[in-house]
Amino acid sequence: WKSLSDLYNAFPFVQKVNPDLESYVTKKTVDGLFKLIAEEERKIRENPIARISELLKKVFGAKKN
């Protein structure tokens, strides 16, 4: 992949690509996670019922004796 991307990047007037696949995949994964978190946060803010999910009860629930 690196040799192919380096060859592509040598052409003038093309949008350069990053030859580091690990970095690219990591960045896209983190972007996807933040998108999912944003969607869940939007649901929680718009719908009060969504605030009482099992996960939120575990995270923000009352302390057990």
Biopython code that builds the backbone (N, CA, C, O; Angstrom):
import numpy as np
from Bio.PDB.StructureBuilder import StructureBuilder

atoms = [
    (1, "TRP", "N", (0.821, -1.187, 0.000)),
    (1, "TRP", "CA", (0.000, 0.000, 0.000)),
    (1, "TRP", "C", (0.866, 1.251, 0.000)),
    (1, "TRP", "O", (0.570, 2.206, -0.719)),
    (2, "LYS", "N", (1.916, 1.259, 0.786)),
    (2, "LYS", "CA", (2.755, 2.448, 0.881)),
    (2, "LYS", "C", (3.388, 2.785, -0.467)),
    (2, "LYS", "O", (3.403, 3.948, -0.869)),
    (3, "SER", "N", (3.904, 1.791, -1.160)),
    (3, "SER", "CA", (4.537, 2.081, -2.448)),
    (3, "SER", "C", (3.513, 2.597, -3.460)),
    (3, "SER", "O", (3.827, 3.484, -4.255)),
    (4, "LEU", "N", (2.307, 2.059, -3.441)),
    (4, "LEU", "CA", (1.259, 2.524, -4.341)),
    (4, "LEU", "C", (0.823, 3.951, -4.004)),
    (4, "LEU", "O", (0.650, 4.780, -4.897)),
    (5, "SER", "N", (0.648, 4.231, -2.713)),
    (5, "SER", "CA", (0.235, 5.583, -2.326)),
    (5, "SER", "C", (1.344, 6.600, -2.592)),
    (5, "SER", "O", (1.060, 7.738, -2.968)),
    (6, "ASP", "N", (2.596, 6.204, -2.402)),
    (6, "ASP", "CA", (3.704, 7.117, -2.716)),
    (6, "ASP", "C", (3.734, 7.435, -4.211)),
    (6, "ASP", "O", (3.984, 8.577, -4.598)),
    (7, "LEU", "N", (3.483, 6.445, -5.038)),
    (7, "LEU", "CA", (3.440, 6.662, -6.483)),
    (7, "LEU", "C", (2.288, 7.604, -6.844)),
    (7, "LEU", "O", (2.464, 8.529, -7.636)),
    (8, "TYR", "N", (1.125, 7.368, -6.268)),
    (8, "TYR", "CA", (-0.043, 8.230, -6.504)),
    (8, "TYR", "C", (0.248, 9.660, -6.057)),
    (8, "TYR", "O", (-0.040, 10.609, -6.787)),
    (9, "ASN", "N", (0.818, 9.818, -4.863)),
    (9, "ASN", "CA", (1.112, 11.148, -4.325)),
    (9, "ASN", "C", (2.126, 11.905, -5.170)),
    (9, "ASN", "O", (2.205, 13.130, -5.072)),
    (10, "ALA", "N", (2.898, 11.216, -5.992)),
    (10, "ALA", "CA", (3.895, 11.873, -6.838)),
    (10, "ALA", "C", (3.252, 12.608, -8.016)),
    (10, "ALA", "O", (3.870, 13.496, -8.603)),
    (11, "PHE", "N", (2.019, 12.243, -8.361)),
    (11, "PHE", "CA", (1.338, 12.916, -9.470)),
    (11, "PHE", "C", (0.948, 14.337, -9.056)),
    (11, "PHE", "O", (0.488, 14.551, -7.934)),
    (12, "PRO", "N", (1.127, 15.297, -9.947)),
    (12, "PRO", "CA", (0.724, 16.666, -9.622)),
    (12, "PRO", "C", (-0.809, 16.805, -9.671)),
    (12, "PRO", "O", (-1.490, 16.069, -10.384)),
    (13, "PHE", "N", (-1.316, 17.741, -8.916)),
    (13, "PHE", "CA", (-2.736, 18.117, -8.903)),
    (13, "PHE", "C", (-3.673, 17.037, -8.371)),
    (13, "PHE", "O", (-4.870, 17.073, -8.655)),
    (14, "VAL", "N", (-3.157, 16.082, -7.610)),
    (14, "VAL", "CA", (-4.028, 15.078, -6.987)),
    (14, "VAL", "C", (-4.092, 15.365, -5.492)),
    (14, "VAL", "O", (-3.165, 15.925, -4.907)),
    (15, "GLN", "N", (-5.193, 14.973, -4.898)),
    (15, "GLN", "CA", (-5.307, 15.102, -3.451)),
    (15, "GLN", "C", (-4.452, 14.009, -2.822)),
    (15, "GLN", "O", (-4.664, 12.823, -3.074)),
    (16, "LYS", "N", (-3.498, 14.409, -2.013)),
    (16, "LYS", "CA", (-2.546, 13.451, -1.422)),
    (16, "LYS", "C", (-3.255, 12.524, -0.443)),
    (16, "LYS", "O", (-4.176, 12.929, 0.265)),
    (17, "VAL", "N", (-2.810, 11.281, -0.418)),
    (17, "VAL", "CA", (-3.343, 10.304, 0.521)),
    (17, "VAL", "C", (-2.273, 9.958, 1.549)),
    (17, "VAL", "O", (-1.077, 10.019, 1.266)),
    (18, "ASN", "N", (-2.722, 9.597, 2.737)),
    (18, "ASN", "CA", (-1.823, 9.216, 3.813)),
    (18, "ASN", "C", (-1.499, 7.728, 3.669)),
    (18, "ASN", "O", (-2.414, 6.905, 3.683)),
    (19, "PRO", "N", (-0.234, 7.365, 3.531)),
    (19, "PRO", "CA", (0.100, 5.953, 3.347)),
    (19, "PRO", "C", (0.045, 5.129, 4.631)),
    (19, "PRO", "O", (0.206, 3.910, 4.581)),
    (20, "ASP", "N", (-0.179, 5.768, 5.781)),
    (20, "ASP", "CA", (-0.210, 5.057, 7.058)),
    (20, "ASP", "C", (-1.618, 4.513, 7.316)),
    (20, "ASP", "O", (-2.478, 5.228, 7.832)),
    (21, "LEU", "N", (-1.851, 3.249, 6.955)),
    (21, "LEU", "CA", (-3.182, 2.654, 7.094)),
    (21, "LEU", "C", (-3.615, 2.529, 8.551)),
    (21, "LEU", "O", (-4.789, 2.728, 8.864)),
    (22, "GLU", "N", (-2.691, 2.206, 9.436)),
    (22, "GLU", "CA", (-3.045, 2.065, 10.856)),
    (22, "GLU", "C", (-3.583, 3.376, 11.407)),
    (22, "GLU", "O", (-4.578, 3.392, 12.132)),
    (23, "SER", "N", (-2.933, 4.459, 11.066)),
    (23, "SER", "CA", (-3.383, 5.776, 11.516)),
    (23, "SER", "C", (-4.759, 6.107, 10.940)),
    (23, "SER", "O", (-5.630, 6.613, 11.646)),
    (24, "TYR", "N", (-4.945, 5.817, 9.656)),
    (24, "TYR", "CA", (-6.211, 6.086, 8.992)),
    (24, "TYR", "C", (-7.353, 5.294, 9.638)),
    (24, "TYR", "O", (-8.411, 5.849, 9.938)),
    (25, "VAL", "N", (-7.130, 4.004, 9.846)),
    (25, "VAL", "CA", (-8.169, 3.154, 10.425)),
    (25, "VAL", "C", (-8.486, 3.604, 11.850)),
    (25, "VAL", "O", (-9.652, 3.653, 12.240)),
    (26, "THR", "N", (-7.465, 3.927, 12.621)),
    (26, "THR", "CA", (-7.677, 4.395, 13.988)),
    (26, "THR", "C", (-8.496, 5.683, 14.000)),
    (26, "THR", "O", (-9.431, 5.813, 14.789)),
    (27, "LYS", "N", (-8.155, 6.622, 13.143)),
    (27, "LYS", "CA", (-8.879, 7.896, 13.079)),
    (27, "LYS", "C", (-10.333, 7.675, 12.690)),
    (27, "LYS", "O", (-11.232, 8.252, 13.302)),
    (28, "LYS", "N", (-10.573, 6.850, 11.684)),
    (28, "LYS", "CA", (-11.945, 6.592, 11.250)),
    (28, "LYS", "C", (-12.747, 5.865, 12.334)),
    (28, "LYS", "O", (-13.942, 6.117, 12.488)),
    (29, "THR", "N", (-12.109, 4.978, 13.075)),
    (29, "THR", "CA", (-12.782, 4.269, 14.159)),
    (29, "THR", "C", (-13.190, 5.236, 15.258)),
    (29, "THR", "O", (-14.321, 5.191, 15.743)),
    (30, "VAL", "N", (-12.281, 6.103, 15.649)),
    (30, "VAL", "CA", (-12.582, 7.097, 16.686)),
    (30, "VAL", "C", (-13.679, 8.039, 16.198)),
    (30, "VAL", "O", (-14.584, 8.376, 16.962)),
    (31, "ASP", "N", (-13.615, 8.466, 14.945)),
    (31, "ASP", "CA", (-14.674, 9.324, 14.385)),
    (31, "ASP", "C", (-16.029, 8.626, 14.470)),
    (31, "ASP", "O", (-17.028, 9.248, 14.829)),
    (32, "GLY", "N", (-16.065, 7.339, 14.142)),
    (32, "GLY", "CA", (-17.308, 6.578, 14.202)),
    (32, "GLY", "C", (-17.836, 6.452, 15.615)),
    (32, "GLY", "O", (-19.042, 6.556, 15.840)),
    (33, "LEU", "N", (-16.950, 6.228, 16.567)),
    (33, "LEU", "CA", (-17.379, 6.133, 17.967)),
    (33, "LEU", "C", (-17.970, 7.441, 18.456)),
    (33, "LEU", "O", (-18.995, 7.451, 19.137)),
    (34, "PHE", "N", (-17.321, 8.549, 18.109)),
    (34, "PHE", "CA", (-17.848, 9.847, 18.528)),
    (34, "PHE", "C", (-19.194, 10.136, 17.865)),
    (34, "PHE", "O", (-20.052, 10.781, 18.467)),
    (35, "LYS", "N", (-19.386, 9.670, 16.640)),
    (35, "LYS", "CA", (-20.674, 9.848, 15.977)),
    (35, "LYS", "C", (-21.763, 9.075, 16.720)),
    (35, "LYS", "O", (-22.857, 9.594, 16.942)),
    (36, "LEU", "N", (-21.458, 7.827, 17.106)),
    (36, "LEU", "CA", (-22.425, 7.033, 17.856)),
    (36, "LEU", "C", (-22.736, 7.655, 19.214)),
    (36, "LEU", "O", (-23.888, 7.667, 19.647)),
    (37, "ILE", "N", (-21.721, 8.165, 19.877)),
    (37, "ILE", "CA", (-21.930, 8.814, 21.174)),
    (37, "ILE", "C", (-22.806, 10.048, 21.000)),
    (37, "ILE", "O", (-23.705, 10.288, 21.807)),
    (38, "ALA", "N", (-22.555, 10.832, 19.957)),
    (38, "ALA", "CA", (-23.357, 12.037, 19.702)),
    (38, "ALA", "C", (-24.809, 11.678, 19.431)),
    (38, "ALA", "O", (-25.712, 12.375, 19.894)),
    (39, "GLU", "N", (-25.050, 10.606, 18.692)),
    (39, "GLU", "CA", (-26.419, 10.179, 18.414)),
    (39, "GLU", "C", (-27.138, 9.775, 19.697)),
    (39, "GLU", "O", (-28.295, 10.141, 19.905)),
    (40, "GLU", "N", (-26.460, 9.027, 20.552)),
    (40, "GLU", "CA", (-27.070, 8.619, 21.823)),
    (40, "GLU", "C", (-27.333, 9.822, 22.717)),
    (40, "GLU", "O", (-28.373, 9.896, 23.371)),
    (41, "GLU", "N", (-26.400, 10.758, 22.748)),
    (41, "GLU", "CA", (-26.598, 11.963, 23.559)),
    (41, "GLU", "C", (-27.798, 12.757, 23.054)),
    (41, "GLU", "O", (-28.582, 13.278, 23.848)),
    (42, "ARG", "N", (-27.942, 12.850, 21.729)),
    (42, "ARG", "CA", (-29.086, 13.559, 21.158)),
    (42, "ARG", "C", (-30.390, 12.882, 21.582)),
    (42, "ARG", "O", (-31.350, 13.562, 21.944)),
    (43, "LYS", "N", (-30.433, 11.560, 21.541)),
    (43, "LYS", "CA", (-31.628, 10.821, 21.949)),
    (43, "LYS", "C", (-31.964, 11.099, 23.414)),
    (43, "LYS", "O", (-33.124, 11.304, 23.771)),
    (44, "ILE", "N", (-30.938, 11.101, 24.244)),
    (44, "ILE", "CA", (-31.150, 11.333, 25.676)),
    (44, "ILE", "C", (-31.683, 12.730, 25.918)),
    (44, "ILE", "O", (-32.578, 12.918, 26.742)),
    (45, "ARG", "N", (-31.147, 13.710, 25.213)),
    (45, "ARG", "CA", (-31.591, 15.096, 25.403)),
    (45, "ARG", "C", (-33.008, 15.324, 24.875)),
    (45, "ARG", "O", (-33.771, 16.092, 25.460)),
    (46, "GLU", "N", (-33.362, 14.660, 23.772)),
    (46, "GLU", "CA", (-34.669, 14.870, 23.157)),
    (46, "GLU", "C", (-35.774, 14.048, 23.802)),
    (46, "GLU", "O", (-36.936, 14.456, 23.785)),
    (47, "ASN", "N", (-35.436, 12.910, 24.366)),
    (47, "ASN", "CA", (-36.436, 11.982, 24.868)),
    (47, "ASN", "C", (-36.150, 11.639, 26.325)),
    (47, "ASN", "O", (-35.212, 10.896, 26.613)),
    (48, "PRO", "N", (-36.944, 12.170, 27.239)),
    (48, "PRO", "CA", (-36.704, 11.878, 28.666)),
    (48, "PRO", "C", (-36.754, 10.388, 28.994)),
    (48, "PRO", "O", (-36.087, 9.942, 29.928)),
    (49, "ILE", "N", (-37.523, 9.624, 28.251)),
    (49, "ILE", "CA", (-37.608, 8.181, 28.505)),
    (49, "ILE", "C", (-36.258, 7.511, 28.245)),
    (49, "ILE", "O", (-35.912, 6.535, 28.911)),
    (50, "ALA", "N", (-35.504, 8.024, 27.289)),
    (50, "ALA", "CA", (-34.195, 7.447, 26.970)),
    (50, "ALA", "C", (-33.212, 7.621, 28.122)),
    (50, "ALA", "O", (-32.177, 6.956, 28.162)),
    (51, "ARG", "N", (-33.528, 8.503, 29.046)),
    (51, "ARG", "CA", (-32.630, 8.756, 30.177)),
    (51, "ARG", "C", (-32.671, 7.644, 31.215)),
    (51, "ARG", "O", (-31.848, 7.615, 32.129)),
    (52, "ILE", "N", (-33.608, 6.744, 31.080)),
    (52, "ILE", "CA", (-33.729, 5.699, 32.093)),
    (52, "ILE", "C", (-33.388, 4.324, 31.528)),
    (52, "ILE", "O", (-33.948, 3.314, 31.955)),
    (53, "SER", "N", (-32.481, 4.291, 30.578)),
    (53, "SER", "CA", (-32.056, 3.001, 30.027)),
    (53, "SER", "C", (-31.252, 2.238, 31.072)),
    (53, "SER", "O", (-30.787, 2.820, 32.052)),
    (54, "GLU", "N", (-31.092, 0.955, 30.862)),
    (54, "GLU", "CA", (-30.330, 0.124, 31.791)),
    (54, "GLU", "C", (-28.883, 0.614, 31.926)),
    (54, "GLU", "O", (-28.318, 0.609, 33.020)),
    (55, "LEU", "N", (-28.298, 1.032, 30.813)),
    (55, "LEU", "CA", (-26.921, 1.519, 30.860)),
    (55, "LEU", "C", (-26.816, 2.783, 31.710)),
    (55, "LEU", "O", (-25.913, 2.909, 32.537)),
    (56, "LEU", "N", (-27.735, 3.707, 31.502)),
    (56, "LEU", "CA", (-27.687, 4.941, 32.297)),
    (56, "LEU", "C", (-27.967, 4.668, 33.769)),
    (56, "LEU", "O", (-27.419, 5.340, 34.643)),
    (57, "LYS", "N", (-28.815, 3.686, 34.045)),
    (57, "LYS", "CA", (-29.043, 3.318, 35.434)),
    (57, "LYS", "C", (-27.759, 2.811, 36.064)),
    (57, "LYS", "O", (-27.466, 3.115, 37.220)),
    (58, "LYS", "N", (-26.987, 2.030, 35.297)),
    (58, "LYS", "CA", (-25.716, 1.521, 35.819)),
    (58, "LYS", "C", (-24.712, 2.647, 36.020)),
    (58, "LYS", "O", (-23.984, 2.667, 37.012)),
    (59, "VAL", "N", (-24.676, 3.579, 35.084)),
    (59, "VAL", "CA", (-23.684, 4.646, 35.149)),
    (59, "VAL", "C", (-24.053, 5.690, 36.185)),
    (59, "VAL", "O", (-23.203, 6.120, 36.964)),
    (60, "PHE", "N", (-25.326, 6.107, 36.203)),
    (60, "PHE", "CA", (-25.733, 7.209, 37.060)),
    (60, "PHE", "C", (-26.692, 6.785, 38.166)),
    (60, "PHE", "O", (-27.220, 7.626, 38.894)),
    (61, "GLY", "N", (-26.915, 5.487, 38.289)),
    (61, "GLY", "CA", (-27.900, 4.992, 39.252)),
    (61, "GLY", "C", (-27.476, 5.179, 40.690)),
    (61, "GLY", "O", (-26.344, 5.546, 41.003)),
    (62, "ALA", "N", (-28.437, 4.909, 41.543)),
    (62, "ALA", "CA", (-28.199, 5.035, 42.977)),
    (62, "ALA", "C", (-27.208, 3.965, 43.435)),
    (62, "ALA", "O", (-27.083, 2.902, 42.827)),
    (63, "LYS", "N", (-26.520, 4.277, 44.508)),
    (63, "LYS", "CA", (-25.556, 3.340, 45.079)),
    (63, "LYS", "C", (-26.296, 2.174, 45.704)),
    (63, "LYS", "O", (-27.351, 2.341, 46.315)),
    (64, "LYS", "N", (-25.724, 0.992, 45.543)),
    (64, "LYS", "CA", (-26.320, -0.203, 46.146)),
    (64, "LYS", "C", (-25.779, -0.364, 47.554)),
    (64, "LYS", "O", (-24.615, -0.068, 47.824)),
    (65, "ASN", "N", (-26.623, -0.830, 48.436)),
    (65, "ASN", "CA", (-26.208, -1.030, 49.840)),
    (65, "ASN", "C", (-25.572, -2.358, 50.012)),
    (65, "ASN", "O", (-25.159, -2.706, 51.119)),
]
sb = StructureBuilder()
sb.init_structure("model")
sb.init_model(0)
sb.init_chain("A")
sb.init_seg("    ")
for serial, (resi, resn, name, xyz) in enumerate(atoms, 1):
    if name == "N":
        sb.init_residue(resn, " ", resi, " ")
    sb.init_atom(name, np.array(xyz, "f"), 0.0, 1.0, " ", f" {name:<3s}", serial, name[0])
structure = sb.get_structure()
